[in-house]
Amino acid sequence: MDAWLEVAILKCPNCGNLLAEPVWFLELEQDITCSVCRKTWQASRNLLDKVMLRFEIEGKKVKSVSFSRTA
């Protein structure tokens, strides 16, 4: 059985720190605070990439994680 999560890769415009957040967070048009420089910025304007994470589930445990590109 598989579970999927679409992830956005973001880059802080102030310090360059990279973050991974669920894509739905971008759809809310929320601001994000960088964990390194503590500056707040709009996540959707600083998107680098999106990927789909695939979690292969065996029993009640994650067996493996892989990814594929989104369109």
SEGULO-626104 format. One line per 3 residues: number of its first residue (from 0); for each residue x, y, z of N, C-alpha, C, O. Coordinates in steps of 0.05 Angstrom, whole numbers. Last residue first. Layout:
NUM	X,Y,Z,X,Y,Z,X,Y,Z,X,Y,Z | ... .
This chain:
70	87,356,-246,86,371,-272,88,400,-267,88,416,-286 | 136,329,-201,108,337,-208,110,353,-233,131,364,-240 | 179,272,-196,174,300,-203,145,305,-208,131,288,-218 .
67	180,228,-140,178,233,-169,172,262,-173,162,276,-155 | 213,187,-91,200,211,-100,198,211,-130,213,197,-144 | 205,142,-34,217,150,-59,203,175,-68,184,185,-56 .
64	215,102,23,206,128,13,220,133,-13,245,130,-15 | 192,41,54,211,57,39,198,83,31,174,86,32 | 159,24,97,180,6,87,201,21,71,225,16,74 .
61	128,44,154,139,54,128,162,36,120,181,33,135 | 79,0,183,105,14,183,112,23,155,104,11,135 | 39,-36,188,34,-9,199,59,8,199,60,28,213 .
58	47,-68,128,35,-71,155,27,-44,165,12,-29,153 | 82,-22,94,80,-51,97,70,-57,126,84,-50,145 | 81,29,48,73,20,75,70,-10,74,57,-22,57 .
55	120,76,18,110,49,15,106,38,43,124,37,60 | 108,140,1,114,124,24,102,96,20,78,92,18 | 131,186,-43,115,161,-42,126,145,-18,149,138,-16 .
52	126,254,-56,139,233,-40,120,209,-38,96,212,-33 | 134,295,-110,115,277,-97,131,256,-82,147,242,-94 | 159,362,-110,162,333,-115,140,319,-101,128,329,-81 .
49	178,425,-136,157,409,-123,163,380,-130,171,373,-152 | 222,482,-125,214,457,-138,192,444,-123,186,451,-100 | 226,534,-104,247,524,-122,237,500,-138,243,498,-162 .
46	189,590,-85,188,562,-91,211,554,-111,214,567,-131 | 177,640,-66,205,630,-63,206,600,-67,222,586,-55 | 125,655,-65,143,671,-82,172,660,-82,189,670,-97 .
43	101,623,-27,95,618,-55,113,633,-74,117,625,-97 | 119,645,24,129,619,14,125,616,-16,143,607,-30 | 139,707,41,118,693,29,128,668,15,145,669,-3 .
40	173,713,105,171,718,77,149,701,65,140,681,78 | 211,734,162,186,724,151,183,732,122,189,755,115 | 272,713,193,257,732,176,232,719,166,232,694,161 .
37	305,678,220,281,687,233,266,709,218,248,722,229 | 348,651,199,351,680,203,327,693,216,328,717,224 | 330,596,209,358,605,212,359,635,218,370,643,238 .
34	277,586,198,287,576,224,316,585,229,326,582,251 | 235,636,172,259,620,169,270,612,196,271,628,215 | 167,634,169,189,646,184,213,626,181,210,603,188 .
31	120,649,118,136,629,132,159,644,146,169,663,135 | 52,664,103,79,672,106,94,651,122,81,636,137 | 6,629,60,16,637,86,45,647,85,60,639,67 .
28	-28,610,20,-15,636,17,-5,647,44,-8,671,50 | -49,561,18,-61,578,38,-49,607,37,-59,625,50 | -15,537,-18,-42,544,-27,-57,561,-7,-75,576,-15 .
25	29,524,13,31,546,-7,3,555,-15,-1,579,-20 | 8,480,41,16,504,56,18,528,37,11,551,45 | 4,441,3,-21,454,12,-15,479,28,-31,498,29 .
22	56,421,0,47,440,-20,21,454,-12,17,478,-18 | 95,419,60,73,408,43,63,429,24,61,453,31 | 165,438,53,138,442,66,117,428,48,122,425,24 .
19	231,447,65,212,429,52,186,432,68,185,428,92 | 281,497,55,260,485,71,243,467,54,241,471,29 | 346,527,58,326,511,44,307,498,63,314,489,85 .
16	371,593,65,364,568,78,343,554,62,324,566,52 | 382,644,47,387,622,29,381,594,41,385,574,28 | 370,690,74,395,677,81,401,652,63,423,641,65 .
13	326,714,45,344,730,62,371,716,67,392,729,64 | 293,679,20,305,701,4,325,717,19,340,733,8 | 296,610,29,293,636,43,307,658,26,331,655,20 .
10	265,567,-14,291,580,-7,286,607,5,272,624,-6 | 231,504,-16,231,533,-14,259,543,-7,274,528,6 | 197,453,-45,223,460,-35,225,490,-38,222,501,-60 .
7	137,419,-28,149,443,-40,177,448,-28,180,447,-3 | 107,356,-38,125,373,-22,136,396,-39,144,392,-62 | 54,312,-31,67,332,-49,82,352,-32,70,364,-14 .
4	52,246,-12,53,274,-2,67,291,-22,90,286,-29 | 19,183,-7,32,203,-22,31,230,-9,12,236,5 | 25,113,7,14,139,15,31,160,1,55,156,-3 .
1	9,46,-13,25,71,-15,10,94,-4,-15,96,-5 | 17,-23,0,0,0,0,18,25,0,40,25,12 .
